[in-house]
Amino acid sequence: MNLMKIIKIADGVLLTPDINTDIEIRGGYGADLMSDVLAFSQPECVLLTGLTNPQVVRTAQMADFRAIVFIRGKKPQAETLSLALQEGIPLISSPYGMFELSARLHKAGLPSFESNGVS
């Protein structure tokens, strides 16, 4: 799914307008524990989170995520925004909570990229 479509579904505000948004997102993952993101996610997805600190961008970079959506209208700290611009990771703010936004994106066809570690 194209990132611009995700932004539209999320009623999102692009916080990094100088970063390319013409990118494909293969799936979605929602979490506030960055250790869970590293342990249970898959690359090339969008991260839905309520955390706004720079560690979110560092984690997204390590996990090879394509974009970050802050839920409940949250805005990132200045350092987070600066790091995202430096790393080329689009940041979006959505008014929806994690459950609502996850449901909207899934209903629109974005698959879950969450693995639970159980075979």
C-alpha positions as CSV (number, residue, x, y, z in Angstrom):
1,M,0.0,0.0,0.0
2,N,1.4,3.4,-0.9
3,L,2.2,5.7,2.1
4,M,0.0,8.5,0.8
5,K,-3.0,6.1,1.0
6,I,-2.1,5.2,4.6
7,I,-1.9,8.9,5.4
8,K,-5.4,9.4,3.9
9,I,-6.9,6.5,5.8
10,A,-5.3,7.7,9.0
11,D,-6.6,11.3,8.5
12,G,-2.9,11.9,9.1
13,V,-0.8,15.0,9.1
14,L,2.6,14.6,7.4
15,L,5.2,16.0,9.8
16,T,8.2,15.6,7.5
17,P,7.0,17.1,4.2
18,D,10.6,17.1,2.7
19,I,10.8,13.3,2.8
20,N,9.6,11.2,-0.1
21,T,6.1,9.7,0.5
22,D,5.9,7.8,-2.7
23,I,6.9,4.6,-1.1
24,E,5.3,1.2,-0.7
25,I,4.4,-0.2,2.7
26,R,4.1,-4.0,2.9
27,G,2.4,-4.2,6.3
28,G,1.7,-2.7,9.6
29,Y,2.8,-3.1,13.2
30,G,1.5,-1.3,16.3
31,A,3.4,-1.2,19.7
32,D,4.7,1.1,22.4
33,L,7.4,-1.3,23.6
34,M,10.4,-0.9,21.3
35,S,11.8,-4.3,22.5
36,D,8.6,-5.9,21.1
37,V,9.1,-4.0,17.8
38,L,12.6,-5.5,17.4
39,A,11.5,-9.0,18.5
40,F,8.2,-9.5,16.7
41,S,8.0,-7.2,13.7
42,Q,8.9,-7.6,10.0
43,P,10.7,-5.1,7.7
44,E,9.1,-2.7,5.2
45,C,6.1,-1.8,7.3
46,V,4.6,1.2,9.1
47,L,4.9,1.5,12.8
48,L,1.9,2.8,14.8
49,T,2.9,4.1,18.2
50,G,2.2,6.5,21.0
51,L,5.8,7.1,21.8
52,T,7.4,10.2,20.5
53,N,11.0,10.1,21.7
54,P,14.0,9.6,19.4
55,Q,14.3,5.9,20.3
56,V,11.3,5.3,18.1
57,V,13.2,6.5,15.0
58,R,16.3,4.6,15.9
59,T,14.2,1.4,16.4
60,A,12.3,2.0,13.1
61,Q,15.7,2.3,11.4
62,M,17.0,-0.9,12.9
63,A,13.8,-2.8,12.1
64,D,13.8,-1.4,8.5
65,F,10.5,0.3,8.8
66,R,9.3,2.6,6.1
67,A,7.3,5.2,8.2
68,I,6.0,6.0,11.7
69,V,2.5,7.1,12.6
70,F,1.9,8.7,16.0
71,I,-1.5,7.9,17.3
72,R,-4.0,10.0,19.3
73,G,-2.7,13.2,17.6
74,K,0.7,13.1,19.3
75,K,3.5,15.1,17.9
76,P,7.2,14.1,18.2
77,Q,9.9,15.8,20.2
78,A,12.1,18.2,18.2
79,E,15.0,15.7,18.5
80,T,12.8,12.9,17.1
81,L,11.8,15.1,14.2
82,S,15.4,16.0,13.4
83,L,16.5,12.4,13.6
84,A,13.7,11.3,11.2
85,L,14.6,14.0,8.7
86,Q,18.2,12.9,8.9
87,E,17.4,9.3,8.4
88,G,14.6,9.9,5.8
89,I,11.8,8.3,7.8
90,P,8.4,9.9,7.2
91,L,6.5,10.8,10.4
92,I,2.7,11.2,10.5
93,S,0.3,12.2,13.2
94,S,-3.1,10.6,13.3
95,P,-6.1,11.5,15.6
96,Y,-7.1,7.8,16.0
97,G,-6.0,5.5,18.7
98,M,-4.0,2.4,18.0
99,F,-7.0,0.0,17.9
100,E,-9.1,2.2,15.6
101,L,-6.2,3.0,13.2
102,S,-5.1,-0.6,13.0
103,A,-8.6,-1.7,12.2
104,R,-9.0,1.0,9.5
105,L,-5.7,0.1,7.8
106,H,-6.4,-3.6,8.0
107,K,-9.9,-3.1,6.5
108,A,-8.3,-1.2,3.7
109,G,-6.0,-4.1,2.9
110,L,-2.8,-3.5,4.8
111,P,-1.7,-6.8,6.4
112,S,-0.5,-7.2,9.9
113,F,3.3,-7.7,10.1
114,E,3.2,-8.8,13.7
115,S,4.6,-12.2,14.5
116,N,4.1,-13.7,18.0
117,G,7.2,-15.9,17.9
118,V,5.0,-19.0,18.2
119,S,5.4,-21.6,15.5
